[in-house]
Amino acid sequence: MKYFEWFIARKYFWAQRRTLSTGLIALFSAAGVTVGTWLLIFVLSAINGFEHEVKRQLIGKDAHIEVTKYQFAPVGGYDSLTAEVKRFPRVTAASPFIMSKTIVSRKKNQDGIVVYGIDSASSRDVIGLSGTITHGRYRFHGILDTNDKVFPGIILGYALANRLAAAIGDKVFLADFTGAGELGAGGFSPKIVPFIVAATFESGMYQFDESLAYISLEEAQKLFGMPNAVSGMQLRVDDPYKSGTIADALEDSLGFPYRALDWQAKNYTLIKWMAYEKVLVGLALGIIIIIAAFNIISSLVMAVNDKVREIGILRAMGSTRSGILRIFMLEGMLIGVAGSLAGTALGLISYWLQSRFGLIQLPGDVYFVTVLPVELRWTDVGSVLLLTNTLCGVATILPAMKAARHDPVEAIRHE
C-alpha cells in the first residue's frame, strides 16, 4: 500500500463534508459502532460474571461427583466403596448419601420434594450445606418439640419452608410410597415419619431451595427401607473443573454396575443454556453494529458522489483503480476503527466502575447476588474488535468499488 493512499484517506476522513447530511451519517455510523461495541463488551462481561457465580454456587454447594449404581440400585456394604473411592487419585473427601423423592406435609400444606439422607460429619467436607444455613442450627438428632419429645431433625430450603409455612421448631411429616409402608385392610399405607425443622438453608440456586430437604443418613435408611445400604457416594475433588475427566476415570476403575456423574453433567442443561445465551445476546447486540455498517455504506456512497472531481484528478495523475479502491476502503475502515476503539474504552470503563463500585444493584429476593457480577475476558474483547472491524471493512467494499470504476475524463468533464 502506497503512503499517499493512506495520507489521502486520512484527509478525506477528517475533511469537512460538502453537505451536512454526509457528515452526520458518518458521525452516526461511528456512534453506532461505538454503542454496539460498548454494549457487547459490557453485556458479555455481565454474562461471564453470572456464569462464574452460578458455577461457583454449584461447585460450593453440591458434590463434585456422585457415584451410584445403574438404575439407582441400592449400594450395600458401602464402607468398602467409601474406602476405595477415597484412595482414588484427586479425590479429597467422600460421604455416603441416600436420595429419594417423597411427599412433605405440614397441616394442610404438602409438596413433592427430593430428600437427601447424609452423614452429618463426613458430608461437611463434601457439600457446603452447613455454610448455607440462614436460620436454625445444622443438626439432625435429638431435637425436642413443644412437648419435650425427641424427634429427628430436617433441614429445608428456605423457599420450601415458606411454601409449607414451616418455621424453626415446627413439625413436618415425610411419607414414603416406595414400598416401605405396610399393607393393611384398607390397602397400602405409606410410611409416615415426623421431623422437626432444625434449620433452613439458602443455596443461591432457587430450584434447589424450593425442592430439597436434608435428613440424617440413619433416618433416611429407616424411612426408605434401606438398612445397611445407600444410594451412592458423594465426592469432592481437588479441581472441580476437571471433575468430568476424574469421573470417567473413576467409573472405569470401579467398573459395572457403578457410574460416576460429575456436577457439570448433572447441570448440563443449565450450563449449555448459559453458553447459548451468550451467543444469542452477542448476535442480538451485533445487529447494532450491522446497522452502523450499513450507515458506513451510505456515508461512503455520498462521499464518493461528493468527490467525483477529486477522483478524476487522482486518476489523471496516475492513481490506479486499486489505489482509489484502497483509499475509500481505508476511509470507511477509519470510521469503524474509531468507533470500535471508543466503544472498547467505554466498555472497559463501565466494567471497571461496576466491578469496583457495584453501581448496578439487583434485588436480593429475586437473584442470588445483590450486585450485578462482571468478569472481563480479553478473548471476548478481541473477538468483539475483530467482528466490528471485519463488518465495517466488508461494508466499505461496494462504495469503494463504485469510486474505483469512475473514468477520469468523464469525472472531470462533468465537474
N, C-alpha and C positions, 0 to 999 in steps of 0.2 A: 504494500500500500504506500502510495506516494505521500510525502508530508503535506503537499499543498491541498490534497483532498481532505485530510484531517483539519487543516487550517480553515478551509472554506466551510466545512461542515460546522465547525465551532462558530464561525462568523454568522452563518445562517441561523444557528441555534440562538445566539444572543442578540441578533439584529432585530430592530423594531419591525414588526409586520406592517405591510401596507394597509391592511384592513384590521379593524378591531376584532372582528369575528375570528379571523385566523389565529390571532394571538390568544384569544380567550379559549379556543378549542385546544390549543397546545397546553395552556395553563390547566384546563380541566383534565386533560389527559394525564399530565404529571400528577395532579391532585388525586385522580382515580387510582393510579399506580401506587401512590403514597398510602392512601387509605387501605387499599387492598393488601398491600404488604404489611402494614401496621397490624391490621386485624388478624391476618393469617399468623403472624409470629406470636402475637399475644394470646389468641384463642388456642393455638396449638400448645403453647406453654401451659395454659389452664387445663387442657385435656390431659397433658402429661402429668400435671400435678394431681388431678383426680385419679388417674390411673395408678400413680405411685401410692396415693393414700389408700385406695381400695386394696391393692396388693399388700400393702403394709398391714392393713386390718386383717386380711385373710391369713397372712403369714403369722401374725402375732396371736390371733385368737383361735385358729384351727390347727389341727395336727398337720405336719408337713406330708406325712404318708400314712395311709391306713392299709393294714394287711388283713384280709378276710379270705374266707373260702368262697369258691364259686357258689352262686345262688344263696349266699349268706348262710351257709350251713354252720351250725354251732361248732366252735373250736374247743374240744376237750383237752385236758392236760395242758393248759396254756402256759404253765410255768416253764416248761421246756422250750416253748415257742418264744417266750419272753427272753430267756437266756440266749437263744440262738440269734434273734434279731439285734439284741444289744451288742453282740460280738461282731456284727456286720460292719465293715468299714464305713465311716462317715455318719453312722447313727449315734446320736449323743444321748438319747433317752427313749424309753418305751413304756407304755402303760396299757393294760387290757381295758376293753370297753364293751358295753352292750348297747346296741341301738335298736329301737323298735318304734313303730307308730302306735299310738294309743289315743284314748279319749281322756281329757282332763275336765273336771267339772267342779263348780263351786256354787252351791244353791241352785239357781235357775240358769246359770251361765255354764256353757260347756263348749268344748272346741276340740278338733283333732290336731294333734301335735306330734312331734318327734321327741322321744325321750332317750337321753344318753345316761347309761349307768357307768360311772367312772370310779376309779380308785382315788380317793381324796388326796392321798400322799403322792403317789407316783405321777399322777396327771398334772401336778403343778409344774413339772419340768417339761411337759409336752404341749399342753394347751394353756392359753392365757386367761382362763375363766376367772381365777382369783383376782386378777388385776382389773377386771371389768365390773366388779361388784359396785353398784351405786347405792344400795340400801341393804341393811342387814349384815349378816356375817357369813363367811364361807365355811359352812359346816353341814353335815348330813346326819349326825347321830345325836340322840338324847335331847330332843327338843320338847319342851313342855308346852301343853296347851293351857287354856284358861282354867282348866280343872286339875292342873298339875299332873296330867297323864303324859307319858313319854311317847313320842311319835318320831318316825324318821323325817328328815328334812328334804326339802326340794328347793331348787334354785330356778326361778323363772325369768325369761326375758321380760324386760320392763313393759314392752308392748303387749305381750301375752298377759301379764299380770293386770294391766289396765283393762284389757278386754274382759277378763274374768272378775274385775273389781276385787282383786285379792291383794291384801296388804301383808306386811311382815307379821307373822304370828297367826295368820288365818289358815284354816284347814281346807285343803283341796283333796280331790279323790282322783286316782288313776285307775282306769279299767283296762283289763287285758282281755282281748277277744281272740287270741291266737290258739286257745285250747287249754290254757292253764286253769280255766274255771271248772265247774262241776256240772254234770247233767242231772237235773232234778226232775220232779214230777211235772213241773211246768215247762220243761225244756232246758236248753243250755243256759247256764247262769254264768256271766262273766265274773272274773275275779276282780274285786274292787278293794283297793288299799288306800287308807287315808295318809296324807302327808301334811306337814306344817311348812308353810312358806318361810324359809330361813333367810332368803336374800333375793334380790332381783339384780340382773346384770344388763349392761348396755354395751354391746359389742361394736357398735358403729355400723353394722350391717342390719338394716331393718328386717330383711327376710329371715335373719337368724333370731332377732329379738321378738318377733311375733309368733314363732313356731317352735322354739326349742325350750326344753327343760332338762335339768340335770338332777339325778338322784345317785345314791351310793351304788357301787357295783353289787354289793350283797343284796340290797333291796331289789335291784333290777333282776338278779338271778331268781329271787323268790317270786316276784311279780310275773315274770315271763316264763317261769318253769324251766330254768336253765341251770340246775345245780352243777357246780364244778365245770361250767362252760361259759364261754363268752362269744361275742360276735366277731372279735378280732383284736388287733393291736394297733394302737396309735403311736406313731414315731415322730421324733424330731431329729433333723439332720443339721450338719454344720453349715451347709449352704442351701437355703431353701430354693434358690433359683436354678439349682441343678438337681432338684428333687425328682424330676422325671427320669433322668438317667439313673439315679440311685434306685428308684422304684423298679425300673426294668431289670437292673442287675439283681436286686433282692428277689424279685419274682422268679428269675431264672435259677437263683440259688435255692430257694425254698421248693420250687417245683410244684407240680399239680398235687392237690387242688387249690393251692394258695394263689392269690392275686394281690398285687400291690398297686394302689391308686394314690397318686400324689395330689396336692392341693390344686395344681393347675388343671389337671384332668377333671377333678371334681367340679371346678368352676369354669369349665371350658367355654360354656355359652356366654357367661359374663365377660370373660377376658376377650373372647372373639368379638363380642358386641362392642367393647371399648375400642378395639382396633378398627372395626368398620366405622365407628362413629368418627374417629379421627380422619379417616379418608373422606367420608361424606361431608364433614364440616369443611375440610380443605377444598373439596370440589365446589361447595356452595359459595365459599368466600372467594374462590378463584374466579367466579363469574364477574366480580367487581373488576378484577384485572383484565379479563377478556373484554369487558365493555370499554375499559380505558384503552385497550389495544385498538379497538375499532375507532375510538376517538383519535388515536395517533394516525390511523389511515386517513381520516377526514382532514386532520391538520396538515399532513404531508401533501395530500392532493391539492389543497388550497395553496400550500406553499409552492408547489410545482407550477400551478397556474399563475401565481404572482411573479415567478422568476423565469418566465419563458425567455425573456430577453437575455438575462444573465446566463441561462443555459446555452443559448445560441452563441453568445460571446465566448464562453468556455470551450464549446465545441469548435468554434472557428480558430481559437488559439491553440488547438491541438489536443484538447482533452478527449479521451476515448469514451465510448458508450459505457464501458465497465467503470471508468472513473466517475462519470456522472451518477451511475448506479450506486457506487460506494459512498459518494458524498451525501445523497439523500437517505441512504440506509443509516449512515453514521448520525445524521441529524435526528432521525427518528429514535435511534437507539439511545442517544443522549437524553432524550425525554424519559425513556424507560429507566435508564441508569440513575438519573437524578431523582426520579420518583421512588425507585426501589431503595436507594440509599437513605433518602429522607424517611421512608416508611420503616426501614430497618432500625434507624436511630430512634424513632418514636416507639417501636415495638420493644426495643431493649430498655428504653427509659421507663415505659409502662411496666415491664416485667420487674425492673429494679424497685420501682415505687411500691408495687404490690407485695413483693417478697420482703421488702424492708419495713413498710408501714401498714400493710394489710388494709388498703383503702376500701376494697370491695368486701363488704361483710355479707354473710349468709345466715339465714335463720337456723339456729341450732336445733329446733324441733323438727326440721324438715331434712337437713343434711347432717352428716356425721362430723362435719367441721363447721366452725363459725366464721372462718376467713377463707376466701377463695384461694385454694392452693395453686401454686405455679411452679413449673420446673422447666428451665430452658435447656434445650438440646441443640447444640450447634449444627448437628446434621439437619435439623428442621430449618434453621436459619439459612443454611447453604442451599437446601432444596427450594425454599421459597424464592431466594435470589435467582437461582438458576431458572426456575419456572417463569418468574416475572420477566426476566430479560430475554428468555427464549421467545415468549409470546410477543413481547414488544419487537424483537428482531424480525419475527415472521410477519408482523403487521407492516413492516416498512418495505417489504419486497415489492408489492404491487405498485404503490406510488413511485418508488424508485425506478421501477421498470418503465413506468409511463414517462418519467423525466428523461431516462436514457434513450427513449425512442424519438425524441424531438430532433428534427432535421435543423441543422444550424442556419441554413439560408432562410428557410421558412420561418423559423423562430424570430430572426432579426427583422425580416421583411414585415411581419405582422405587428411588430413593435414600432 
